[in-house]
Amino acid sequence: MTISGKKEQIKGRVKEATGVLTGDKKLEREGKVDRAAGNIKEKAGELVDDVKKTTEKVVDKVKSTFER
């Protein structure tokens, strides 16, 4: 989970809700875009974390193979 992704999602929800309440379609669309950007940032952060974990496992495996 990334903090910036969550912040972007929250900002988007606020904009979207404000747009709905005020009838401002542009603000509502901006909110939807911000939420989508936040989701992408969050997923990208999770992917980076997964790649790091997998890389660490591979490095450990290779090290243990050569230490024998």
C-alpha positions in Angstrom: 0.0 0.0 0.0 1.3 3.4 -0.9 0.4 6.5 1.1 0.4 8.7 -2.0 -2.0 6.3 -3.8 -4.4 6.4 -0.8 -4.2 10.2 -0.6 -5.0 10.4 -4.3 -8.0 8.1 -3.9 -9.3 10.1 -0.9 -8.8 13.4 -2.8 -10.7 11.9 -5.7 -13.6 10.8 -3.6 -13.9 14.2 -2.0 -13.8 15.9 -5.5 -16.3 13.4 -6.9 -18.7 13.8 -4.0 -18.5 17.6 -4.1 -19.1 17.5 -7.8 -22.2 15.3 -7.4 -23.6 17.5 -4.6 -23.0 20.7 -6.5 -23.9 19.4 -9.9 -20.4 20.2 -11.2 -19.8 17.4 -13.8 -16.2 18.6 -14.4 -15.3 18.3 -10.7 -17.0 14.9 -10.6 -14.9 13.7 -13.6 -11.7 15.1 -12.0 -12.5 13.1 -8.9 -12.9 9.9 -10.8 -9.6 10.5 -12.6 -7.9 11.2 -9.3 -9.3 8.0 -7.8 -8.2 6.0 -10.8 -4.7 7.5 -10.6 -4.6 6.6 -6.9 -5.6 3.1 -7.6 -2.8 2.8 -10.2 -0.2 4.3 -7.8 -1.3 1.8 -5.2 -1.1 -1.2 -7.5 2.3 -0.1 -8.8 3.6 0.2 -5.3 2.4 -3.3 -4.5 4.0 -4.6 -7.7 7.3 -3.0 -6.7 7.1 -4.6 -3.3 6.4 -8.0 -4.8 9.3 -7.7 -7.2 11.6 -6.8 -4.3 10.5 -9.7 -2.2 10.9 -12.1 -5.1 14.3 -10.7 -6.0 15.4 -11.2 -2.4 14.3 -14.8 -2.4 16.2 -15.5 -5.6 19.3 -13.8 -4.3 19.1 -15.8 -1.1 18.6 -19.1 -3.0 21.6 -18.4 -5.2 23.8 -17.5 -2.2 22.8 -20.6 -0.4 23.6 -22.7 -3.5 27.1 -21.3 -3.8 27.8 -21.5 -0.1 27.5 -25.3 -0.1 
